Amino acid sequence: MFFLTECVTCTYWGRLSDFYGRRAILLIGPLGLTFAMLGFGLSKAFAALVISRALQGVFNGNIGVSRTMMAEITDSTNRADAFSMISIMWAVGTTLGPALGGVLADPASRWPTIFGKFQFFHEYPYFLACAAAGLPAFVSFALSYVALKETSPRFRSKKHESVPATDENEPLLLDGEPRPSYGSPSPPNRENDHRVPSTREVLTADLQMLLLNQGFLSFTDMAYFVLIPLIYTSSISIGGLGLSPYQVGLILGINAFLNGFWNLFVLTRILKKIGPRKMYILSYGSFLVTFPLLWILRDVAHVMGRVNALIWILIICQLFSASFVAAAYNSTSLLFVQSAPPNALGVVNGLGQTVASGTRGLAPLFASSLFSVSLESRLAGGHLVEIILISLSAVGLLCAFRLPK
């Protein structure tokens, strides 16, 4: 439900930011997300849970607007560094979020001397965890309301044009402004400079190819993300590694934390050196290493009958190959900025986020069902899931080579 509502609203948030400015549209997101999280914690009926979760997707749908603002406050010299910070924030969130939710859930039972005397926490055992999750969103809203400025060139130029000249000696034509001469065509109408292109005008062939690659990236990455805990925790006898949930959580938490810095200090430098197109091809191609390594991991664990040093080495290699995917997202972010027509960066980022959210919503069901079918049918020795995902990655890599140069 979250990804569905996020997918439906992303493009609309982006277009609204092109029409009404980035700041106002972006501020709606964290404020609405705060109330949606509180509503989730106060829900007692399943329908209320669904509605709250759907609203979280709606207000998270303007995440593309934040990417647009980052693009507008940076230039070609530091844009890659700025987008790489998203990976750091994502790593912090994915590391602390699950731990925070697990610790603060049902506080009346966990800390009866502190929260047990409050009937409220008995009736709403997950409110504290949801409130803790909503607090950063509200802090983000408050800080942005005070300090965040409008970044849209369209609205900043309008504001500049609306300021009257106070000096009577100030020339009517500024230096560098075109001066029409006799017999020359009139300068372009300034109203056209502020016109927002239609979605059809925005959807050029190059952008469509970029959106297709965004879909392949998000779908393949989410399928991998879903498979990892399934393979790691399944027993060795049926084709898994037999790790405990605690071990898996620790592995993924450490991996997410290290990946953020790996992306910031290493992958971003490579991205700036070779460019977003080549970096995307390189990083997306890592799936053709990651999925075969999962295949090898499962077979080696089955032969060994236990997790030994060789298995841990293979796990490290598999996680390392998967770490390159973070640079693929940075690359597509830069490519979206490059492909956006004037006054349409918001809707372009919105379209990209729509494709990403839609494919992420489909991938978990696809990957988990495929893994289950692979184990039950034993097709290809139980490796049908890897075969299909390797094939999908190969098709995605072919599409990557068709990205505009």
C-alpha positions as CSV (number, residue, x, y, z in Angstrom):
1,M,0.0,0.0,0.0
2,F,2.9,2.4,0.8
3,F,4.6,2.0,-2.5
4,L,1.3,2.0,-4.4
5,T,0.2,5.4,-3.0
6,E,3.8,6.8,-3.3
7,C,3.8,5.7,-7.0
8,V,0.5,7.3,-7.7
9,T,1.4,10.7,-6.2
10,C,5.1,11.2,-7.1
11,T,4.5,12.8,-10.5
12,Y,1.8,15.1,-9.1
13,W,4.1,16.3,-6.3
14,G,6.8,17.0,-8.9
15,R,4.5,18.9,-11.2
16,L,3.0,20.9,-8.3
17,S,6.6,21.9,-7.3
18,D,7.1,23.2,-10.9
19,F,4.0,25.3,-10.7
20,Y,4.0,26.5,-7.1
21,G,7.6,26.2,-6.0
22,R,9.7,23.6,-4.2
23,R,9.7,24.9,-0.7
24,A,5.9,24.8,0.0
25,I,5.5,21.4,-1.6
26,L,8.4,19.9,0.2
27,L,7.2,21.1,3.6
28,I,3.9,19.2,3.2
29,G,5.8,15.9,3.1
30,P,7.4,15.7,6.5
31,L,4.5,17.4,8.3
32,G,2.0,15.0,6.7
33,L,4.3,12.0,7.4
34,T,4.4,13.0,11.1
35,F,0.6,12.8,11.5
36,A,0.4,9.6,9.4
37,M,2.9,7.9,11.7
38,L,1.0,9.1,14.8
39,G,-2.2,7.8,13.2
40,F,-0.6,4.4,12.6
41,G,0.3,4.2,16.2
42,L,-3.2,5.1,17.3
43,S,-4.9,2.6,14.9
44,K,-6.8,-0.3,16.4
45,A,-8.7,-1.5,13.3
46,F,-7.0,-3.0,10.2
47,A,-8.7,-0.4,8.0
48,A,-7.2,2.4,10.0
49,L,-3.8,0.8,9.7
50,V,-4.2,0.6,5.9
51,I,-5.3,4.2,5.6
52,S,-2.4,5.4,7.8
53,R,0.1,3.4,5.8
54,A,-1.4,4.7,2.5
55,L,-1.0,8.3,3.8
56,Q,2.6,7.6,4.6
57,G,3.1,6.7,1.0
58,V,1.3,9.8,-0.2
59,F,3.4,12.2,1.9
60,N,6.6,10.3,1.1
61,G,5.8,10.7,-2.6
62,N,7.4,14.1,-2.7
63,I,10.8,12.7,-2.1
64,G,11.5,13.6,-5.7
65,V,11.1,17.2,-4.8
66,S,14.0,17.0,-2.4
67,R,16.2,15.6,-5.2
68,T,15.1,18.5,-7.3
69,M,16.1,21.0,-4.7
70,M,19.5,19.3,-4.2
71,A,20.1,19.6,-7.9
72,E,19.2,23.3,-7.9
73,I,21.5,24.2,-5.1
74,T,24.4,22.4,-6.5
75,D,26.4,22.4,-9.8
76,S,28.4,20.0,-11.8
77,T,31.4,20.3,-9.4
78,N,29.6,19.1,-6.3
79,R,26.3,17.5,-7.4
80,A,27.6,14.0,-7.2
81,D,28.9,14.6,-3.7
82,A,25.5,15.9,-2.6
83,F,23.5,13.0,-4.0
84,S,25.9,10.5,-2.4
85,M,24.8,11.9,1.0
86,I,21.4,10.3,0.4
87,S,23.1,7.0,0.8
88,I,24.5,8.0,4.2
89,M,21.0,9.1,5.4
90,W,19.5,5.9,4.0
91,A,22.1,3.9,5.9
92,V,21.4,5.7,9.1
93,G,17.7,5.2,8.7
94,T,17.8,1.5,7.8
95,T,20.2,0.9,10.7
96,L,18.5,2.8,13.4
97,G,14.8,2.5,12.3
98,P,14.3,-1.3,12.8
99,A,16.2,-1.2,16.0
100,L,14.3,1.8,17.3
101,G,11.0,0.2,16.5
102,G,11.9,-3.1,18.1
103,V,13.1,-1.5,21.3
104,L,10.2,0.9,21.8
105,A,7.4,-1.5,20.8
106,D,5.0,-2.3,23.7
107,P,6.8,-0.2,26.3
108,A,4.3,-1.1,29.0
109,S,5.4,-4.7,29.0
110,R,9.1,-4.0,28.4
111,W,9.4,-1.3,31.1
112,P,6.4,-1.8,33.4
113,T,7.8,0.4,36.2
114,I,7.9,3.4,33.8
115,F,5.2,2.9,31.2
116,G,3.1,0.2,32.8
117,K,1.2,2.6,35.0
118,F,-0.2,4.5,32.0
119,Q,-3.2,2.8,30.5
120,F,-2.6,4.6,27.3
121,F,0.4,2.5,26.5
122,H,-1.5,-0.7,27.2
123,E,-4.2,0.3,24.7
124,Y,-1.7,1.6,22.1
125,P,1.4,-0.5,22.5
126,Y,3.0,0.7,19.3
127,F,2.3,4.5,19.7
128,L,5.7,5.2,21.3
129,A,7.6,3.5,18.4
130,C,5.6,5.4,15.8
131,A,6.0,8.7,17.7
132,A,9.7,8.2,17.7
133,A,9.7,7.5,14.0
134,G,7.6,10.6,13.4
135,L,9.8,12.9,15.5
136,P,12.6,13.2,12.9
137,A,10.0,14.0,10.3
138,F,8.6,16.8,12.4
139,V,12.1,18.1,13.3
140,S,12.8,18.1,9.5
141,F,9.6,20.1,8.9
142,A,10.4,22.7,11.6
143,L,14.0,23.2,10.5
144,S,13.0,23.5,6.9
145,Y,10.2,25.9,7.7
146,V,12.7,28.2,9.4
147,A,15.8,27.8,7.2
148,L,14.9,26.4,3.9
149,K,14.7,28.8,1.0
150,E,13.0,28.5,-2.4
151,T,15.4,27.0,-5.0
152,S,13.3,27.0,-8.1
153,P,14.9,29.4,-10.7
154,R,11.4,30.1,-12.0
155,F,10.2,31.5,-8.7
156,R,13.4,33.2,-7.7
157,S,13.5,35.1,-11.0
158,K,9.9,36.1,-10.6
159,K,10.6,37.4,-7.1
160,H,13.6,39.3,-8.4
161,E,11.5,40.8,-11.2
162,S,8.9,42.0,-8.8
163,V,11.3,44.1,-6.7
164,P,11.1,47.7,-7.9
165,A,14.2,49.8,-8.5
166,T,14.9,52.2,-5.7
167,D,17.7,54.2,-7.4
168,E,16.5,56.7,-10.0
169,N,19.9,56.6,-11.6
170,E,19.7,52.8,-12.1
171,P,19.6,52.0,-15.8
172,L,16.5,50.5,-17.3
173,L,18.5,47.9,-19.1
174,L,21.1,46.0,-17.1
175,D,24.6,45.2,-18.5
176,G,24.4,42.0,-20.5
177,E,20.7,42.3,-21.1
178,P,19.9,42.0,-24.9
179,R,19.0,45.3,-26.5
180,P,16.9,45.1,-29.6
181,S,18.2,47.1,-32.6
182,Y,16.4,48.5,-35.6
183,G,15.4,45.8,-38.0
184,S,16.2,43.0,-35.5
185,P,13.7,40.5,-34.2
186,S,12.2,41.3,-30.8
187,P,13.7,39.4,-27.8
188,P,11.9,36.3,-26.7
189,N,8.8,36.8,-24.5
190,R,9.7,36.3,-20.8
191,E,6.5,34.6,-20.2
192,N,7.8,31.7,-22.2
193,D,10.8,31.4,-19.9
194,H,8.4,30.5,-17.1
195,R,6.1,28.1,-19.0
196,V,6.0,24.6,-17.5
197,P,6.2,22.0,-20.3
198,S,3.4,19.4,-20.5
199,T,4.2,15.8,-19.5
200,R,4.1,14.8,-23.2
201,E,6.7,17.4,-24.0
202,V,8.9,16.2,-21.2
203,L,8.7,12.5,-22.2
204,T,11.4,12.5,-24.8
205,A,12.9,9.3,-26.2
206,D,16.0,9.8,-24.0
207,L,13.9,10.3,-20.9
208,Q,11.8,7.2,-21.7
209,M,15.0,5.1,-21.9
210,L,16.2,6.6,-18.6
211,L,12.9,5.8,-17.0
212,L,13.1,2.2,-18.3
213,N,16.6,1.8,-16.7
214,Q,15.2,3.3,-13.5
215,G,12.6,0.6,-13.5
216,F,15.1,-2.2,-14.0
217,L,17.4,-0.8,-11.3
218,S,14.6,-0.4,-8.7
219,F,13.0,-3.7,-9.4
220,T,16.2,-5.7,-9.4
221,D,17.6,-4.0,-6.3
222,M,14.3,-4.6,-4.4
223,A,14.2,-8.2,-5.5
224,Y,17.8,-8.6,-4.1
225,F,16.8,-6.8,-0.9
226,V,13.9,-9.2,-0.3
227,L,15.9,-12.3,-1.2
228,I,18.8,-11.7,1.2
229,P,16.9,-12.3,4.5
230,L,15.0,-15.2,2.9
231,I,18.2,-17.0,1.8
232,Y,20.2,-16.1,4.9
233,T,17.6,-17.4,7.4
234,S,16.3,-20.5,5.5
235,S,17.7,-23.7,6.8
236,I,20.6,-25.3,4.9
237,S,18.7,-28.4,4.2
238,I,16.2,-26.5,1.9
239,G,18.7,-24.2,0.3
240,G,19.5,-21.4,2.7
241,L,22.4,-20.5,5.0
242,G,20.7,-21.2,8.3
243,L,21.7,-17.9,10.0
244,S,19.7,-16.6,12.9
245,P,17.6,-13.4,12.6
246,Y,20.0,-11.7,15.0
247,Q,23.0,-12.6,12.8
248,V,21.2,-11.4,9.7
249,G,20.1,-8.1,11.3
250,L,23.7,-7.5,12.5
251,I,25.1,-8.3,9.0
252,L,22.7,-6.0,7.2
253,G,23.1,-3.2,9.7
254,I,26.9,-3.2,9.5
255,N,26.7,-3.5,5.8
256,A,24.3,-0.6,5.4
257,F,26.5,1.6,7.6
258,L,29.7,0.8,5.8
259,N,28.1,1.1,2.4
260,G,27.2,4.7,3.1
261,F,30.9,5.7,3.5
262,W,32.0,3.4,0.7
263,N,29.6,5.2,-1.6
264,L,30.6,8.7,-0.3
265,F,34.4,8.4,-0.4
266,V,35.1,5.8,-3.1
267,L,32.2,5.3,-5.5
268,T,31.4,9.0,-5.8
269,R,35.0,9.8,-6.8
270,I,34.8,7.1,-9.5
271,L,31.4,8.6,-10.6
272,K,32.9,12.1,-11.0
273,K,35.8,10.7,-13.0
274,I,34.0,8.5,-15.5
275,G,30.6,10.2,-15.6
276,P,27.1,9.0,-14.7
277,R,26.4,6.9,-17.8
278,K,29.5,4.7,-17.5
279,M,29.1,4.5,-13.7
280,Y,25.5,3.3,-14.1
281,I,26.6,0.6,-16.5
282,L,29.4,-0.5,-14.1
283,S,27.3,-0.5,-11.0
284,Y,24.2,-2.1,-12.5
285,G,26.4,-4.8,-14.0
286,S,27.4,-5.8,-10.5
287,F,24.1,-7.7,-10.3
288,L,25.6,-10.2,-12.8
289,V,28.2,-10.9,-10.0
290,T,25.9,-10.7,-7.0
291,F,23.2,-13.2,-8.0
292,P,25.7,-15.9,-9.2
293,L,27.4,-15.5,-5.8
294,L,24.1,-16.2,-4.1
295,W,23.8,-19.3,-6.1
296,I,27.4,-20.4,-5.1
297,L,26.7,-19.5,-1.5
298,R,23.7,-21.8,-1.3
299,D,25.5,-24.7,-3.0
300,V,28.6,-24.4,-0.8
301,A,26.5,-24.2,2.3
302,H,24.6,-27.3,1.2
303,V,27.8,-29.2,0.6
304,M,29.5,-28.1,3.8
305,G,26.4,-28.6,5.9
306,R,27.2,-25.6,8.1
307,V,28.4,-22.0,7.9
308,N,32.2,-22.0,8.0
309,A,35.0,-19.6,7.2
310,L,34.5,-20.1,3.4
311,I,30.9,-19.2,3.7
312,W,31.7,-16.0,5.5
313,I,34.3,-15.0,2.9
314,L,31.7,-15.6,0.2
315,I,29.1,-13.5,2.1
316,I,31.6,-10.7,2.3
317,C,32.3,-11.0,-1.5
318,Q,28.6,-11.1,-2.3
319,L,27.8,-8.0,-0.1
320,F,30.8,-6.2,-1.6
321,S,29.6,-6.8,-5.2
322,A,26.1,-5.5,-4.2
323,S,27.6,-2.4,-2.7
324,F,28.1,-0.9,-6.1
325,V,24.4,-0.5,-6.6
326,A,24.3,2.6,-4.5
327,A,26.3,4.4,-7.2
328,A,23.7,3.4,-9.8
329,Y,21.0,5.5,-7.9
330,N,23.4,8.4,-7.8
331,S,24.0,8.1,-11.5
332,T,20.4,8.0,-12.4
333,S,19.8,11.1,-10.2
334,L,22.4,13.0,-12.2
335,L,21.1,11.7,-15.5
336,F,17.6,12.9,-14.6
337,V,18.9,16.4,-14.0
338,Q,20.8,16.4,-17.3
339,S,17.7,15.2,-19.2
340,A,15.2,17.6,-17.7
341,P,13.9,20.4,-20.0
342,P,13.8,24.0,-18.5
343,N,11.1,24.4,-15.8
344,A,10.4,20.7,-15.7
345,L,13.0,19.3,-13.3
346,G,10.3,18.7,-10.7
347,V,8.0,16.6,-12.9
348,V,11.1,14.7,-14.4
349,N,12.2,13.7,-10.9
350,G,8.6,12.9,-10.0
351,L,8.3,10.5,-13.0
352,G,11.5,8.8,-12.0
353,Q,10.3,8.4,-8.4
354,T,7.0,7.1,-9.8
355,V,8.7,4.3,-11.8
356,A,11.0,3.5,-8.8
357,S,8.1,3.3,-6.3
358,G,5.9,1.2,-8.7
359,T,8.6,-1.4,-9.4
360,R,9.6,-1.5,-5.7
361,G,6.0,-2.3,-4.9
362,L,5.9,-5.3,-7.3
363,A,9.4,-6.7,-6.7
364,P,8.8,-8.1,-3.1
365,L,5.9,-10.3,-4.2
366,F,7.8,-11.4,-7.3
367,A,11.0,-12.3,-5.5
368,S,9.5,-14.0,-2.5
369,S,7.1,-16.0,-4.6
370,L,9.8,-17.0,-7.0
371,F,12.0,-18.1,-4.2
372,S,9.2,-20.2,-2.7
373,V,8.5,-21.8,-6.1
374,S,12.2,-22.6,-6.6
375,L,12.4,-24.4,-3.3
376,E,9.1,-26.3,-3.8
377,S,9.6,-27.3,-7.4
378,R,13.4,-27.8,-7.2
379,L,13.6,-26.6,-10.8
380,A,17.2,-26.1,-11.8
381,G,18.2,-27.6,-8.5
382,G,16.2,-24.9,-6.6
383,H,18.0,-22.1,-8.4
384,L,15.2,-20.9,-10.7
385,V,15.1,-17.6,-8.8
386,E,18.8,-16.9,-9.5
387,I,18.4,-17.9,-13.2
388,I,15.5,-15.5,-13.7
389,L,17.1,-12.7,-11.9
390,I,20.4,-13.1,-13.7
391,S,18.5,-13.1,-17.0
392,L,16.6,-10.0,-15.8
393,S,19.9,-8.3,-14.9
394,A,21.3,-9.1,-18.3
395,V,18.4,-7.5,-20.1
396,G,18.7,-4.5,-17.8
397,L,22.4,-4.2,-18.6
398,L,21.6,-4.2,-22.3
399,C,19.2,-1.3,-21.7
400,A,21.9,0.5,-19.8
401,F,24.1,0.5,-22.9
402,R,21.3,2.3,-24.7
403,L,21.3,5.3,-22.4
404,P,22.1,8.5,-24.3
405,K,25.8,9.5,-24.3
